[in-house]
Amino acid sequence: MARDPHDKPIAALVAPDILELLEASPGDIAAETEELHPADLAAVAEMIPRESVKALLAALPKERAADVLEYLDEELRTEVLEEIPTEQAAELVSQMTPDDRTDVLEEIDEQVAEDIVSELSAEAREETERLLKFEPDTAGGLMTTEFVSVSGEITVDQALDAVRSLARSGRKEAMYAIYATDREGRLAGVLSLRELLAAQPGAKISDIAWTEVASVTPNADRKEVADTTAKYDLIAVPVVSESGHLMGVVTVDDVIDALQDEQTEDIQKLGGLEALDEPYTSMTFWGMIRKRAVWLCLLFIGELLTASAMQHYEDELRRALVLSLFIPLIVSSGGNSGSQATSLIIRAMALGELKLRDWWRVAMRELPTGLMLGAILGTLGVARVLLWQMTGFWDYGPHYLLLSITVGVAVLGVVTFGSLIGSMLPFALRRFGLDPASASAPFVATLVDVTGLVIYFFVALMLLSGTLL
């Protein structure tokens, strides 16, 4: 997918030259672009014609082409891998880190992915198949097996020799942390590369490594991985089996990607639709309809209850048509306050600030908050009626004082109820094992619309009976 040149100034400047080189001298591409970061070269690839992208990757050294492929837009990367020969695709993905290779293979057609895996070397194939068994949003699906571990029984000098040997033998993604293992191969400690370099020669690794190691299991959710990273300020999170053996590590760049996916999913749910399982630009027309239509239908059915509530009070509306003027004001105030409360509680839950047992504490906090907010908005509603009456902008009749009080009390009740229901819905959903983000702002607003009308007309009947009603 081509990107806006204003967003990618380097790519916009370089792309024409790359196209000329591809036509005139493709052999010079590697040398001419060696100073470009792979992300910038990927941005160039997204700006040139689709048919030229494969030629660009073919002109680059395999490891360099694999780096560029990792940064490519998902839709374009999928298209390239599904169109080039299987052998060439296998050569490219084999140069990727194990976790990135797995992510890329999960994006493309299942049969194409199987064909590519079959072309990998025995070691890479076994490693890839093992990682593909884990769900993509778990620690096992995010981890890489390119990490550095040494026995806790060896000395600092021996460990340094081992680290140098590993660094020279090939690309190790997680070189900044050294993991120590015991005699049975279980994770026993960790130290940074800086700590290893600063350690006294001759000292044993087990004597200088930190033994309290924060880790996760391979089936841990990506949110748990992110929480562990944030809590302990880690650059990489080790993934250990039930027996305590080190299986891999989740690096901070993958944690950031996981957080972005998690937050994107929550935002989409808050918007009142089912979370997309593909990028927006990759979703098919009917796929997008399916994701959005279900929630819209549910919300529409909820709004039908609003119509039913208004029909129930049809006689009152006929006798006092002026009441209908304030319906949008009343229901929107409640919906807005409920949406605010829902957003605050969902975010607090996501950050671990609130647990299920805290519902009562939240209710006791939201009740006075809703009352105060309702009083503020109710006062504005009263002022609005009185101001328009006194200025002659609108004549509400001889009972305008009672009408203004009705509006103020109704707003107070609806805003208070909206704040309470909006804050309690996430707890209720979590209690039944559902995602709290499903208590989206539109859902809360629809619910409060119905109850807001009931509160409004109940207050009107209580205060205006014998006058307007």
Secondary structure, DSSP 8 states (H G I E B T S, - for coil): ----TTT-HHHHHHHHHHHHHHHH-GGGHHHHTTTS-HHHHHHHHHHS-HHHHHHHHHHS-HHHHHHHHHHS-HHHHHHHHHHS-HHHHHHHHHTS-HHHHHHHHHHS-HHHHHHHHHHS-HHHHHHHHHHHTS-TTBHHHH-BS-EEEEETTSBHHHHHHHHHHHHHHS--SEEEEEEEE-TTSBEEEEEEHHHHHHS-TT-BHHHHSBS----B-TT-BHHHHHHHHHHHT-SEEEEE-TT-BEEEEEEHHHHHHHHHHHHHHHHHHHTTS---SS-GGG--HHHHHHHHHHHHHHHHHHHHHHHHHHHHTHHHHHH-GGGGGGHHHHHHHHHHHHHHHHHHHHHHHHTTS--GGGHHHHHHHHHHHHHHHHHHHHHHHHHHHHHHHHHTS----TTHHHHHHHHHHHHHHHHHHHHHHHHHHHHHHHHTT--GGGS-HHHHHHHHHHHHHHHHHHHHHHHHTTTT-
